Amino acid sequence: MDATALGFRNGAFDMVVCIQNGICAFRIDPRTLLREALRVTRPGGRLLFSSYSEAFWPHRLLWFERQAEEGLVGEIDYAETAPGEIVCKDGFRSGTLSADEFTQLCGQVGVQPKIVEVDQSSVFCEITVPSAA
């Protein structure tokens, strides 16, 4: 299903979860994704998004290198890849959102996040849907 135009009624869910960096890997505008997740979550419900911590970069790059060796993703384009962003020669691209970027994104759509970094690997953004959403 298209994550920017979900086929669910408004307020259909108590919780919407988009983890494992889906917010950066879908190749869609994160504001549009967040607004749609807010739309399908009931007032008082929660959203949970996650991305990778800056400290996790060496592990993430190694994981992608192993996936590329197995042919599961395209060859890594090291000229374009930089800390926080993986770029493959087949066109795949995945960035990250930092705690500050999650906060800024939430501000752009008018919600207040709770941001937590766990084990220097993941940044979690939790949002409780306001009554007027």
Backbone as XML, in Angstrom:
<?xml version="1.0"?>
<chain id="A" units="angstrom">
  <residue number="1" name="MET">
    <atom name="N" x="0.848" y="-1.166" z="0.000"/>
    <atom name="CA" x="0.000" y="0.000" z="0.000"/>
    <atom name="C" x="0.903" y="1.242" z="0.000"/>
  </residue>
  <residue number="2" name="ASP">
    <atom name="N" x="0.474" y="2.278" z="-0.628"/>
    <atom name="CA" x="1.208" y="3.534" z="-0.672"/>
    <atom name="C" x="1.174" y="4.183" z="0.720"/>
  </residue>
  <residue number="3" name="ALA">
    <atom name="N" x="2.323" y="4.341" z="1.322"/>
    <atom name="CA" x="2.400" y="4.889" z="2.680"/>
    <atom name="C" x="1.972" y="6.349" z="2.756"/>
  </residue>
  <residue number="4" name="THR">
    <atom name="N" x="1.871" y="7.023" z="1.610"/>
    <atom name="CA" x="1.441" y="8.420" z="1.614"/>
    <atom name="C" x="-0.056" y="8.567" z="1.332"/>
  </residue>
  <residue number="5" name="ALA">
    <atom name="N" x="-0.724" y="7.474" z="1.021"/>
    <atom name="CA" x="-2.169" y="7.494" z="0.748"/>
    <atom name="C" x="-2.754" y="6.164" z="1.211"/>
  </residue>
  <residue number="6" name="LEU">
    <atom name="N" x="-2.737" y="5.950" z="2.518"/>
    <atom name="CA" x="-3.198" y="4.685" z="3.084"/>
    <atom name="C" x="-4.697" y="4.513" z="2.890"/>
  </residue>
  <residue number="7" name="GLY">
    <atom name="N" x="-5.108" y="3.323" z="2.602"/>
    <atom name="CA" x="-6.516" y="3.034" z="2.360"/>
    <atom name="C" x="-7.295" y="2.742" z="3.626"/>
  </residue>
  <residue number="8" name="PHE">
    <atom name="N" x="-7.044" y="3.506" z="4.660"/>
    <atom name="CA" x="-7.736" y="3.326" z="5.935"/>
    <atom name="C" x="-8.473" y="4.606" z="6.294"/>
  </residue>
  <residue number="9" name="ARG">
    <atom name="N" x="-9.535" y="4.454" z="7.069"/>
    <atom name="CA" x="-10.315" y="5.619" z="7.502"/>
    <atom name="C" x="-9.501" y="6.444" z="8.502"/>
  </residue>
  <residue number="10" name="ASN">
    <atom name="N" x="-9.883" y="7.678" z="8.686"/>
    <atom name="CA" x="-9.268" y="8.542" z="9.689"/>
    <atom name="C" x="-9.397" y="7.888" z="11.065"/>
  </residue>
  <residue number="11" name="GLY">
    <atom name="N" x="-8.332" y="7.946" z="11.848"/>
    <atom name="CA" x="-8.365" y="7.446" z="13.220"/>
    <atom name="C" x="-8.568" y="5.954" z="13.354"/>
  </residue>
  <residue number="12" name="ALA">
    <atom name="N" x="-8.166" y="5.182" z="12.353"/>
    <atom name="CA" x="-8.399" y="3.736" z="12.351"/>
    <atom name="C" x="-7.524" y="2.977" z="13.348"/>
  </residue>
  <residue number="13" name="PHE">
    <atom name="N" x="-6.401" y="3.543" z="13.755"/>
    <atom name="CA" x="-5.435" y="2.794" z="14.553"/>
    <atom name="C" x="-5.121" y="3.479" z="15.876"/>
  </residue>
  <residue number="14" name="ASP">
    <atom name="N" x="-4.805" y="2.650" z="16.869"/>
    <atom name="CA" x="-4.331" y="3.151" z="18.157"/>
    <atom name="C" x="-2.852" y="3.506" z="18.071"/>
  </residue>
  <residue number="15" name="MET">
    <atom name="N" x="-2.124" y="2.806" z="17.205"/>
    <atom name="CA" x="-0.691" y="3.043" z="17.067"/>
    <atom name="C" x="-0.258" y="2.759" z="15.636"/>
  </residue>
  <residue number="16" name="VAL">
    <atom name="N" x="0.638" y="3.595" z="15.133"/>
    <atom name="CA" x="1.275" y="3.386" z="13.830"/>
    <atom name="C" x="2.775" y="3.344" z="14.078"/>
  </residue>
  <residue number="17" name="VAL">
    <atom name="N" x="3.433" y="2.325" z="13.533"/>
    <atom name="CA" x="4.858" y="2.116" z="13.754"/>
    <atom name="C" x="5.579" y="2.091" z="12.415"/>
  </residue>
  <residue number="18" name="CYS">
    <atom name="N" x="6.622" y="2.883" z="12.320"/>
    <atom name="CA" x="7.464" y="2.929" z="11.115"/>
    <atom name="C" x="8.910" y="2.930" z="11.599"/>
  </residue>
  <residue number="19" name="ILE">
    <atom name="N" x="9.451" y="1.731" z="11.779"/>
    <atom name="CA" x="10.794" y="1.618" z="12.343"/>
    <atom name="C" x="11.760" y="1.060" z="11.308"/>
  </residue>
  <residue number="20" name="GLN">
    <atom name="N" x="12.978" y="0.835" z="11.745"/>
    <atom name="CA" x="14.054" y="0.364" z="10.871"/>
    <atom name="C" x="14.312" y="1.357" z="9.752"/>
  </residue>
  <residue number="21" name="ASN">
    <atom name="N" x="14.160" y="2.642" z="10.069"/>
    <atom name="CA" x="14.513" y="3.720" z="9.156"/>
    <atom name="C" x="13.605" y="3.818" z="7.936"/>
  </residue>
  <residue number="22" name="GLY">
    <atom name="N" x="12.395" y="3.257" z="8.033"/>
    <atom name="CA" x="11.457" y="3.353" z="6.916"/>
    <atom name="C" x="11.203" y="4.778" z="6.481"/>
  </residue>
  <residue number="23" name="ILE">
    <atom name="N" x="11.228" y="5.712" z="7.397"/>
    <atom name="CA" x="10.968" y="7.109" z="7.063"/>
    <atom name="C" x="12.002" y="7.653" z="6.077"/>
  </residue>
  <residue number="24" name="CYS">
    <atom name="N" x="13.198" y="7.071" z="6.050"/>
    <atom name="CA" x="14.247" y="7.537" z="5.143"/>
    <atom name="C" x="14.442" y="6.635" z="3.927"/>
  </residue>
  <residue number="25" name="ALA">
    <atom name="N" x="13.888" y="5.451" z="3.954"/>
    <atom name="CA" x="14.135" y="4.498" z="2.872"/>
    <atom name="C" x="13.008" y="4.445" z="1.835"/>
  </residue>
  <residue number="26" name="PHE">
    <atom name="N" x="11.863" y="5.059" z="2.137"/>
    <atom name="CA" x="10.713" y="4.960" z="1.237"/>
    <atom name="C" x="10.802" y="5.855" z="0.013"/>
  </residue>
  <residue number="27" name="ARG">
    <atom name="N" x="11.732" y="6.801" z="-0.007"/>
    <atom name="CA" x="11.852" y="7.759" z="-1.106"/>
    <atom name="C" x="10.599" y="8.618" z="-1.256"/>
  </residue>
  <residue number="28" name="ILE">
    <atom name="N" x="10.057" y="9.022" z="-0.155"/>
    <atom name="CA" x="8.901" y="9.916" z="-0.162"/>
    <atom name="C" x="9.167" y="11.049" z="0.808"/>
  </residue>
  <residue number="29" name="ASP">
    <atom name="N" x="8.409" y="12.097" z="0.670"/>
    <atom name="CA" x="8.566" y="13.245" z="1.552"/>
    <atom name="C" x="8.192" y="12.842" z="2.974"/>
  </residue>
  <residue number="30" name="PRO">
    <atom name="N" x="9.105" y="12.965" z="3.932"/>
    <atom name="CA" x="8.802" y="12.550" z="5.304"/>
    <atom name="C" x="7.619" y="13.304" z="5.911"/>
  </residue>
  <residue number="31" name="ARG">
    <atom name="N" x="7.405" y="14.559" z="5.507"/>
    <atom name="CA" x="6.243" y="15.307" z="6.027"/>
    <atom name="C" x="4.945" y="14.656" z="5.572"/>
  </residue>
  <residue number="32" name="THR">
    <atom name="N" x="4.907" y="14.232" z="4.308"/>
    <atom name="CA" x="3.711" y="13.571" z="3.784"/>
    <atom name="C" x="3.465" y="12.263" z="4.510"/>
  </residue>
  <residue number="33" name="LEU">
    <atom name="N" x="4.520" y="11.500" z="4.747"/>
    <atom name="CA" x="4.405" y="10.235" z="5.475"/>
    <atom name="C" x="3.901" y="10.477" z="6.894"/>
  </residue>
  <residue number="34" name="LEU">
    <atom name="N" x="4.462" y="11.453" z="7.575"/>
    <atom name="CA" x="4.055" y="11.756" z="8.943"/>
    <atom name="C" x="2.600" y="12.230" z="8.985"/>
  </residue>
  <residue number="35" name="ARG">
    <atom name="N" x="2.213" y="13.091" z="8.070"/>
    <atom name="CA" x="0.819" y="13.570" z="8.042"/>
    <atom name="C" x="-0.161" y="12.415" z="7.819"/>
  </residue>
  <residue number="36" name="GLU">
    <atom name="N" x="0.187" y="11.495" z="6.948"/>
    <atom name="CA" x="-0.699" y="10.362" z="6.681"/>
    <atom name="C" x="-0.779" y="9.439" z="7.893"/>
  </residue>
  <residue number="37" name="ALA">
    <atom name="N" x="0.348" y="9.227" z="8.556"/>
    <atom name="CA" x="0.339" y="8.413" z="9.780"/>
    <atom name="C" x="-0.517" y="9.086" z="10.851"/>
  </residue>
  <residue number="38" name="LEU">
    <atom name="N" x="-0.426" y="10.391" z="10.958"/>
    <atom name="CA" x="-1.270" y="11.124" z="11.908"/>
    <atom name="C" x="-2.746" y="10.970" z="11.547"/>
  </residue>
  <residue number="39" name="ARG">
    <atom name="N" x="-3.060" y="11.015" z="10.276"/>
    <atom name="CA" x="-4.449" y="10.918" z="9.822"/>
    <atom name="C" x="-5.098" y="9.598" z="10.229"/>
  </residue>
  <residue number="40" name="VAL">
    <atom name="N" x="-4.351" y="8.514" z="10.109"/>
    <atom name="CA" x="-4.943" y="7.194" z="10.377"/>
    <atom name="C" x="-4.827" y="6.762" z="11.841"/>
  </residue>
  <residue number="41" name="THR">
    <atom name="N" x="-4.260" y="7.621" z="12.690"/>
    <atom name="CA" x="-4.127" y="7.312" z="14.114"/>
    <atom name="C" x="-5.154" y="8.125" z="14.899"/>
  </residue>
  <residue number="42" name="ARG">
    <atom name="N" x="-5.856" y="7.448" z="15.794"/>
    <atom name="CA" x="-6.920" y="8.094" z="16.575"/>
    <atom name="C" x="-6.326" y="9.149" z="17.505"/>
  </residue>
  <residue number="43" name="PRO">
    <atom name="N" x="-7.120" y="10.169" z="17.854"/>
    <atom name="CA" x="-6.668" y="11.130" z="18.856"/>
    <atom name="C" x="-6.288" y="10.392" z="20.147"/>
  </residue>
  <residue number="44" name="GLY">
    <atom name="N" x="-5.139" y="10.744" z="20.697"/>
    <atom name="CA" x="-4.623" y="10.067" z="21.882"/>
    <atom name="C" x="-3.787" y="8.841" z="21.547"/>
  </residue>
  <residue number="45" name="GLY">
    <atom name="N" x="-3.841" y="8.398" z="20.277"/>
    <atom name="CA" x="-3.013" y="7.275" z="19.829"/>
    <atom name="C" x="-1.571" y="7.721" z="19.666"/>
  </residue>
  <residue number="46" name="ARG">
    <atom name="N" x="-0.723" y="6.761" z="19.349"/>
    <atom name="CA" x="0.697" y="7.085" z="19.248"/>
    <atom name="C" x="1.294" y="6.652" z="17.929"/>
  </residue>
  <residue number="47" name="LEU">
    <atom name="N" x="2.307" y="7.390" z="17.519"/>
    <atom name="CA" x="3.128" y="7.057" z="16.354"/>
    <atom name="C" x="4.535" y="6.780" z="16.869"/>
  </residue>
  <residue number="48" name="LEU">
    <atom name="N" x="5.202" y="5.830" z="16.240"/>
    <atom name="CA" x="6.583" y="5.541" z="16.596"/>
    <atom name="C" x="7.390" y="5.400" z="15.313"/>
  </residue>
  <residue number="49" name="PHE">
    <atom name="N" x="8.379" y="6.266" z="15.175"/>
    <atom name="CA" x="9.305" y="6.227" z="14.038"/>
    <atom name="C" x="10.700" y="6.000" z="14.594"/>
  </residue>
  <residue number="50" name="SER">
    <atom name="N" x="11.565" y="5.409" z="13.776"/>
    <atom name="CA" x="12.958" y="5.299" z="14.204"/>
    <atom name="C" x="13.889" y="5.491" z="13.023"/>
  </residue>
  <residue number="51" name="SER">
    <atom name="N" x="15.092" y="5.900" z="13.360"/>
    <atom name="CA" x="16.174" y="6.029" z="12.399"/>
    <atom name="C" x="17.440" y="5.581" z="13.118"/>
  </residue>
  <residue number="52" name="TYR">
    <atom name="N" x="18.561" y="5.734" z="12.468"/>
    <atom name="CA" x="19.815" y="5.275" z="13.058"/>
    <atom name="C" x="20.574" y="6.414" z="13.729"/>
  </residue>
  <residue number="53" name="SER">
    <atom name="N" x="21.228" y="6.105" z="14.796"/>
    <atom name="CA" x="22.090" y="7.038" z="15.501"/>
    <atom name="C" x="23.367" y="7.269" z="14.689"/>
  </residue>
  <residue number="54" name="GLU">
    <atom name="N" x="23.928" y="8.477" z="14.829"/>
    <atom name="CA" x="25.211" y="8.764" z="14.174"/>
    <atom name="C" x="26.277" y="7.764" z="14.610"/>
  </residue>
  <residue number="55" name="ALA">
    <atom name="N" x="26.250" y="7.359" z="15.866"/>
    <atom name="CA" x="27.260" y="6.439" z="16.397"/>
    <atom name="C" x="27.183" y="5.062" z="15.755"/>
  </residue>
  <residue number="56" name="PHE">
    <atom name="N" x="26.062" y="4.751" z="15.114"/>
    <atom name="CA" x="25.859" y="3.427" z="14.526"/>
    <atom name="C" x="26.381" y="3.337" z="13.085"/>
  </residue>
  <residue number="57" name="TRP">
    <atom name="N" x="26.852" y="4.457" z="12.542"/>
    <atom name="CA" x="27.255" y="4.507" z="11.135"/>
    <atom name="C" x="28.190" y="3.374" z="10.712"/>
  </residue>
  <residue number="58" name="PRO">
    <atom name="N" x="29.284" y="3.082" z="11.392"/>
    <atom name="CA" x="30.168" y="2.009" z="10.914"/>
    <atom name="C" x="29.450" y="0.657" z="10.806"/>
  </residue>
  <residue number="59" name="HIS">
    <atom name="N" x="28.562" y="0.362" z="11.731"/>
    <atom name="CA" x="27.824" y="-0.907" z="11.719"/>
    <atom name="C" x="26.819" y="-0.935" z="10.564"/>
  </residue>
  <residue number="60" name="ARG">
    <atom name="N" x="26.179" y="0.180" z="10.336"/>
    <atom name="CA" x="25.198" y="0.268" z="9.249"/>
    <atom name="C" x="25.879" y="0.108" z="7.892"/>
  </residue>
  <residue number="61" name="LEU">
    <atom name="N" x="27.008" y="0.777" z="7.701"/>
    <atom name="CA" x="27.748" y="0.645" z="6.452"/>
    <atom name="C" x="28.191" y="-0.796" z="6.243"/>
  </residue>
  <residue number="62" name="LEU">
    <atom name="N" x="28.698" y="-1.439" z="7.285"/>
    <atom name="CA" x="29.113" y="-2.839" z="7.190"/>
    <atom name="C" x="27.938" y="-3.732" z="6.805"/>
  </residue>
  <residue number="63" name="TRP">
    <atom name="N" x="26.767" y="-3.495" z="7.387"/>
    <atom name="CA" x="25.578" y="-4.286" z="7.058"/>
    <atom name="C" x="25.240" y="-4.136" z="5.576"/>
  </residue>
  <residue number="64" name="PHE">
    <atom name="N" x="25.269" y="-2.908" z="5.064"/>
    <atom name="CA" x="24.978" y="-2.694" z="3.643"/>
    <atom name="C" x="26.051" y="-3.330" z="2.755"/>
  </residue>
  <residue number="65" name="GLU">
    <atom name="N" x="27.289" y="-3.277" z="3.177"/>
    <atom name="CA" x="28.349" y="-3.928" z="2.396"/>
    <atom name="C" x="28.096" y="-5.427" z="2.303"/>
  </residue>
  <residue number="66" name="ARG">
    <atom name="N" x="27.702" y="-6.031" z="3.393"/>
    <atom name="CA" x="27.395" y="-7.475" z="3.387"/>
    <atom name="C" x="26.177" y="-7.778" z="2.511"/>
  </residue>
  <residue number="67" name="GLN">
    <atom name="N" x="25.166" y="-6.907" z="2.583"/>
    <atom name="CA" x="23.977" y="-7.098" z="1.738"/>
    <atom name="C" x="24.344" y="-6.972" z="0.258"/>
  </residue>
  <residue number="68" name="ALA">
    <atom name="N" x="25.214" y="-6.034" z="-0.065"/>
    <atom name="CA" x="25.663" y="-5.855" z="-1.451"/>
    <atom name="C" x="26.457" y="-7.075" z="-1.922"/>
  </residue>
  <residue number="69" name="GLU">
    <atom name="N" x="27.310" y="-7.612" z="-1.057"/>
    <atom name="CA" x="28.085" y="-8.814" z="-1.410"/>
    <atom name="C" x="27.173" y="-9.988" z="-1.728"/>
  </residue>
  <residue number="70" name="GLU">
    <atom name="N" x="26.035" y="-10.068" z="-1.069"/>
    <atom name="CA" x="25.076" y="-11.159" z="-1.290"/>
    <atom name="C" x="24.106" y="-10.863" z="-2.440"/>
  </residue>
  <residue number="71" name="GLY">
    <atom name="N" x="24.225" y="-9.676" z="-3.034"/>
    <atom name="CA" x="23.351" y="-9.313" z="-4.139"/>
    <atom name="C" x="21.952" y="-8.888" z="-3.712"/>
  </residue>
  <residue number="72" name="LEU">
    <atom name="N" x="21.786" y="-8.566" z="-2.433"/>
    <atom name="CA" x="20.472" y="-8.170" z="-1.927"/>
    <atom name="C" x="20.192" y="-6.688" z="-2.137"/>
  </residue>
  <residue number="73" name="VAL">
    <atom name="N" x="21.230" y="-5.892" z="-2.258"/>
    <atom name="CA" x="21.131" y="-4.489" z="-2.669"/>
    <atom name="C" x="22.216" y="-4.267" z="-3.711"/>
  </residue>
  <residue number="74" name="GLY">
    <atom name="N" x="22.119" y="-3.158" z="-4.403"/>
    <atom name="CA" x="23.119" y="-2.862" z="-5.420"/>
    <atom name="C" x="24.474" y="-2.552" z="-4.809"/>
  </residue>
  <residue number="75" name="GLU">
    <atom name="N" x="25.458" y="-2.512" z="-5.674"/>
    <atom name="CA" x="26.813" y="-2.172" z="-5.251"/>
    <atom name="C" x="26.812" y="-0.769" z="-4.635"/>
  </residue>
  <residue number="76" name="ILE">
    <atom name="N" x="27.528" y="-0.603" z="-3.553"/>
    <atom name="CA" x="27.576" y="0.689" z="-2.880"/>
    <atom name="C" x="28.398" y="1.667" z="-3.710"/>
  </residue>
  <residue number="77" name="ASP">
    <atom name="N" x="27.855" y="2.854" z="-3.872"/>
    <atom name="CA" x="28.544" y="3.940" z="-4.564"/>
    <atom name="C" x="29.287" y="4.743" z="-3.500"/>
  </residue>
  <residue number="78" name="TYR">
    <atom name="N" x="30.548" y="4.406" z="-3.296"/>
    <atom name="CA" x="31.320" y="5.031" z="-2.222"/>
    <atom name="C" x="31.597" y="6.506" z="-2.483"/>
  </residue>
  <residue number="79" name="ALA">
    <atom name="N" x="31.579" y="6.933" z="-3.743"/>
    <atom name="CA" x="31.785" y="8.350" z="-4.051"/>
    <atom name="C" x="30.607" y="9.195" z="-3.558"/>
  </residue>
  <residue number="80" name="GLU">
    <atom name="N" x="29.416" y="8.606" z="-3.497"/>
    <atom name="CA" x="28.208" y="9.324" z="-3.064"/>
    <atom name="C" x="27.823" y="9.028" z="-1.617"/>
  </residue>
  <residue number="81" name="THR">
    <atom name="N" x="28.277" y="7.901" z="-1.089"/>
    <atom name="CA" x="27.947" y="7.511" z="0.276"/>
    <atom name="C" x="28.756" y="8.349" z="1.260"/>
  </residue>
  <residue number="82" name="ALA">
    <atom name="N" x="28.087" y="8.786" z="2.305"/>
    <atom name="CA" x="28.740" y="9.594" z="3.341"/>
    <atom name="C" x="28.091" y="9.234" z="4.672"/>
  </residue>
  <residue number="83" name="PRO">
    <atom name="N" x="28.725" y="9.550" z="5.775"/>
    <atom name="CA" x="28.114" y="9.226" z="7.062"/>
    <atom name="C" x="26.647" y="9.661" z="7.123"/>
  </residue>
  <residue number="84" name="GLY">
    <atom name="N" x="25.793" y="8.692" z="7.416"/>
    <atom name="CA" x="24.369" y="8.956" z="7.497"/>
    <atom name="C" x="23.600" y="8.668" z="6.231"/>
  </residue>
  <residue number="85" name="GLU">
    <atom name="N" x="24.276" y="8.485" z="5.122"/>
    <atom name="CA" x="23.560" y="8.228" z="3.874"/>
    <atom name="C" x="24.264" y="7.157" z="3.047"/>
  </residue>
  <residue number="86" name="ILE">
    <atom name="N" x="23.504" y="6.093" z="2.773"/>
    <atom name="CA" x="23.983" y="5.009" z="1.919"/>
    <atom name="C" x="23.439" y="5.249" z="0.514"/>
  </residue>
  <residue number="87" name="VAL">
    <atom name="N" x="24.308" y="5.152" z="-0.483"/>
    <atom name="CA" x="23.882" y="5.284" z="-1.874"/>
    <atom name="C" x="24.424" y="4.072" z="-2.626"/>
  </residue>
  <residue number="88" name="CYS">
    <atom name="N" x="23.533" y="3.401" z="-3.340"/>
    <atom name="CA" x="23.942" y="2.253" z="-4.146"/>
    <atom name="C" x="23.899" y="2.635" z="-5.620"/>
  </residue>
  <residue number="89" name="LYS">
    <atom name="N" x="24.701" y="1.959" z="-6.415"/>
    <atom name="CA" x="24.787" y="2.260" z="-7.848"/>
    <atom name="C" x="23.511" y="1.920" z="-8.597"/>
  </residue>
  <residue number="90" name="ASP">
    <atom name="N" x="22.620" y="1.115" z="-7.998"/>
    <atom name="CA" x="21.343" y="0.800" z="-8.647"/>
    <atom name="C" x="20.276" y="1.866" z="-8.373"/>
  </residue>
  <residue number="91" name="GLY">
    <atom name="N" x="20.666" y="2.939" z="-7.670"/>
    <atom name="CA" x="19.738" y="4.027" z="-7.406"/>
    <atom name="C" x="19.160" y="4.030" z="-6.005"/>
  </residue>
  <residue number="92" name="PHE">
    <atom name="N" x="19.335" y="2.943" z="-5.248"/>
    <atom name="CA" x="18.833" y="2.920" z="-3.874"/>
    <atom name="C" x="19.589" y="3.948" z="-3.048"/>
  </residue>
  <residue number="93" name="ARG">
    <atom name="N" x="18.860" y="4.631" z="-2.186"/>
    <atom name="CA" x="19.449" y="5.653" z="-1.320"/>
    <atom name="C" x="18.696" y="5.631" z="0.002"/>
  </residue>
  <residue number="94" name="SER">
    <atom name="N" x="19.418" y="5.678" z="1.095"/>
    <atom name="CA" x="18.779" y="5.729" z="2.402"/>
    <atom name="C" x="19.588" y="6.612" z="3.325"/>
  </residue>
  <residue number="95" name="GLY">
    <atom name="N" x="18.941" y="7.641" z="3.835"/>
    <atom name="CA" x="19.593" y="8.540" z="4.777"/>
    <atom name="C" x="19.223" y="8.191" z="6.200"/>
  </residue>
  <residue number="96" name="THR">
    <atom name="N" x="19.323" y="9.154" z="7.062"/>
    <atom name="CA" x="18.923" y="9.005" z="8.453"/>
    <atom name="C" x="18.285" y="10.317" z="8.906"/>
  </residue>
  <residue number="97" name="LEU">
    <atom name="N" x="17.576" y="10.258" z="9.994"/>
    <atom name="CA" x="17.075" y="11.465" z="10.647"/>
    <atom name="C" x="17.650" y="11.505" z="12.052"/>
  </residue>
  <residue number="98" name="SER">
    <atom name="N" x="18.267" y="12.611" z="12.384"/>
    <atom name="CA" x="18.803" y="12.802" z="13.730"/>
    <atom name="C" x="17.667" y="13.239" z="14.658"/>
  </residue>
  <residue number="99" name="ALA">
    <atom name="N" x="17.960" y="13.300" z="15.936"/>
    <atom name="CA" x="16.970" y="13.784" z="16.904"/>
    <atom name="C" x="16.509" y="15.190" z="16.532"/>
  </residue>
  <residue number="100" name="ASP">
    <atom name="N" x="17.445" y="16.066" z="16.173"/>
    <atom name="CA" x="17.088" y="17.428" z="15.782"/>
    <atom name="C" x="16.228" y="17.444" z="14.519"/>
  </residue>
  <residue number="101" name="GLU">
    <atom name="N" x="16.542" y="16.576" z="13.561"/>
    <atom name="CA" x="15.751" y="16.522" z="12.319"/>
    <atom name="C" x="14.343" y="15.985" z="12.584"/>
  </residue>
  <residue number="102" name="PHE">
    <atom name="N" x="14.211" y="14.996" z="13.466"/>
    <atom name="CA" x="12.875" y="14.527" z="13.855"/>
    <atom name="C" x="12.088" y="15.666" z="14.507"/>
  </residue>
  <residue number="103" name="THR">
    <atom name="N" x="12.737" y="16.408" z="15.401"/>
    <atom name="CA" x="12.077" y="17.523" z="16.078"/>
    <atom name="C" x="11.629" y="18.574" z="15.069"/>
  </residue>
  <residue number="104" name="GLN">
    <atom name="N" x="12.485" y="18.900" z="14.134"/>
    <atom name="CA" x="12.148" y="19.882" z="13.097"/>
    <atom name="C" x="10.994" y="19.384" z="12.232"/>
  </residue>
  <residue number="105" name="LEU">
    <atom name="N" x="11.044" y="18.127" z="11.824"/>
    <atom name="CA" x="9.975" y="17.536" z="11.010"/>
    <atom name="C" x="8.639" y="17.610" z="11.739"/>
  </residue>
  <residue number="106" name="CYS">
    <atom name="N" x="8.638" y="17.231" z="12.997"/>
    <atom name="CA" x="7.400" y="17.274" z="13.779"/>
    <atom name="C" x="6.883" y="18.701" z="13.905"/>
  </residue>
  <residue number="107" name="GLY">
    <atom name="N" x="7.785" y="19.648" z="14.092"/>
    <atom name="CA" x="7.390" y="21.049" z="14.159"/>
    <atom name="C" x="6.733" y="21.520" z="12.874"/>
  </residue>
  <residue number="108" name="GLN">
    <atom name="N" x="7.203" y="21.015" z="11.736"/>
    <atom name="CA" x="6.643" y="21.400" z="10.445"/>
    <atom name="C" x="5.206" y="20.920" z="10.261"/>
  </residue>
  <residue number="109" name="VAL">
    <atom name="N" x="4.827" y="19.863" z="10.950"/>
    <atom name="CA" x="3.447" y="19.364" z="10.844"/>
    <atom name="C" x="2.638" y="19.646" z="12.112"/>
  </residue>
  <residue number="110" name="GLY">
    <atom name="N" x="3.243" y="20.348" z="13.065"/>
    <atom name="CA" x="2.508" y="20.818" z="14.225"/>
    <atom name="C" x="2.277" y="19.821" z="15.342"/>
  </residue>
  <residue number="111" name="VAL">
    <atom name="N" x="3.212" y="18.893" z="15.521"/>
    <atom name="CA" x="3.104" y="17.950" z="16.637"/>
    <atom name="C" x="4.381" y="17.991" z="17.460"/>
  </residue>
  <residue number="112" name="GLN">
    <atom name="N" x="4.246" y="17.592" z="18.711"/>
    <atom name="CA" x="5.370" y="17.595" z="19.650"/>
    <atom name="C" x="5.894" y="16.172" z="19.821"/>
  </residue>
  <residue number="113" name="PRO">
    <atom name="N" x="7.152" y="15.924" z="19.490"/>
    <atom name="CA" x="7.697" y="14.567" z="19.644"/>
    <atom name="C" x="8.387" y="14.351" z="20.980"/>
  </residue>
  <residue number="114" name="LYS">
    <atom name="N" x="8.527" y="13.102" z="21.331"/>
    <atom name="CA" x="9.416" y="12.678" z="22.410"/>
    <atom name="C" x="10.514" y="11.899" z="21.704"/>
  </residue>
  <residue number="115" name="ILE">
    <atom name="N" x="11.749" y="12.344" z="21.825"/>
    <atom name="CA" x="12.879" y="11.735" z="21.116"/>
    <atom name="C" x="13.778" y="11.028" z="22.124"/>
  </residue>
  <residue number="116" name="VAL">
    <atom name="N" x="14.133" y="9.785" z="21.809"/>
    <atom name="CA" x="15.010" y="9.004" z="22.675"/>
    <atom name="C" x="16.022" y="8.268" z="21.807"/>
  </residue>
  <residue number="117" name="GLU">
    <atom name="N" x="17.290" y="8.335" z="22.201"/>
    <atom name="CA" x="18.323" y="7.535" z="21.533"/>
    <atom name="C" x="18.590" y="6.318" z="22.399"/>
  </residue>
  <residue number="118" name="VAL">
    <atom name="N" x="18.636" y="5.148" z="21.761"/>
    <atom name="CA" x="18.808" y="3.895" z="22.484"/>
    <atom name="C" x="20.118" y="3.231" z="22.056"/>
  </residue>
  <residue number="119" name="ASP">
    <atom name="N" x="20.949" y="2.935" z="23.030"/>
    <atom name="CA" x="22.179" y="2.152" z="22.827"/>
    <atom name="C" x="23.074" y="2.673" z="21.711"/>
  </residue>
  <residue number="120" name="GLN">
    <atom name="N" x="23.075" y="3.949" z="21.453"/>
    <atom name="CA" x="23.875" y="4.531" z="20.376"/>
    <atom name="C" x="23.651" y="3.822" z="19.044"/>
  </residue>
  <residue number="121" name="SER">
    <atom name="N" x="22.433" y="3.271" z="18.869"/>
    <atom name="CA" x="22.128" y="2.606" z="17.600"/>
    <atom name="C" x="20.913" y="3.203" z="16.922"/>
  </residue>
  <residue number="122" name="SER">
    <atom name="N" x="19.909" y="3.545" z="17.683"/>
    <atom name="CA" x="18.655" y="4.007" z="17.097"/>
    <atom name="C" x="18.175" y="5.292" z="17.765"/>
  </residue>
  <residue number="123" name="VAL">
    <atom name="N" x="17.510" y="6.107" z="16.954"/>
    <atom name="CA" x="16.837" y="7.301" z="17.448"/>
    <atom name="C" x="15.348" y="7.048" z="17.261"/>
  </residue>
  <residue number="124" name="PHE">
    <atom name="N" x="14.590" y="7.088" z="18.353"/>
    <atom name="CA" x="13.152" y="6.857" z="18.305"/>
    <atom name="C" x="12.420" y="8.176" z="18.491"/>
  </residue>
  <residue number="125" name="CYS">
    <atom name="N" x="11.389" y="8.346" z="17.681"/>
    <atom name="CA" x="10.541" y="9.527" z="17.736"/>
    <atom name="C" x="9.121" y="9.035" z="18.036"/>
  </residue>
  <residue number="126" name="GLU">
    <atom name="N" x="8.629" y="9.394" z="19.231"/>
    <atom name="CA" x="7.283" y="8.994" z="19.634"/>
    <atom name="C" x="6.394" y="10.231" z="19.652"/>
  </residue>
  <residue number="127" name="ILE">
    <atom name="N" x="5.226" y="10.111" z="19.069"/>
    <atom name="CA" x="4.280" y="11.223" z="18.996"/>
    <atom name="C" x="2.929" y="10.730" z="19.517"/>
  </residue>
  <residue number="128" name="THR">
    <atom name="N" x="2.356" y="11.480" z="20.426"/>
    <atom name="CA" x="0.984" y="11.227" z="20.837"/>
    <atom name="C" x="0.105" y="12.164" z="20.026"/>
  </residue>
  <residue number="129" name="VAL">
    <atom name="N" x="-0.868" y="11.601" z="19.332"/>
    <atom name="CA" x="-1.706" y="12.389" z="18.431"/>
    <atom name="C" x="-2.598" y="13.305" z="19.261"/>
  </residue>
  <residue number="130" name="PRO">
    <atom name="N" x="-2.517" y="14.615" z="18.996"/>
    <atom name="CA" x="-3.357" y="15.545" z="19.742"/>
    <atom name="C" x="-4.830" y="15.394" z="19.379"/>
  </residue>
  <residue number="131" name="SER">
    <atom name="N" x="-5.684" y="15.873" z="20.233"/>
    <atom name="CA" x="-7.134" y="15.762" z="20.022"/>
    <atom name="C" x="-7.586" y="16.410" z="18.723"/>
  </residue>
  <residue number="132" name="ALA">
    <atom name="N" x="-6.922" y="17.477" z="18.284"/>
    <atom name="CA" x="-7.341" y="18.200" z="17.078"/>
    <atom name="C" x="-6.720" y="17.645" z="15.803"/>
  </residue>
  <residue number="133" name="ALA">
    <atom name="N" x="-5.937" y="16.573" z="15.841"/>
    <atom name="CA" x="-5.255" y="16.051" z="14.645"/>
    <atom name="C" x="-6.205" y="15.344" z="13.710"/>
  </residue>
</chain>
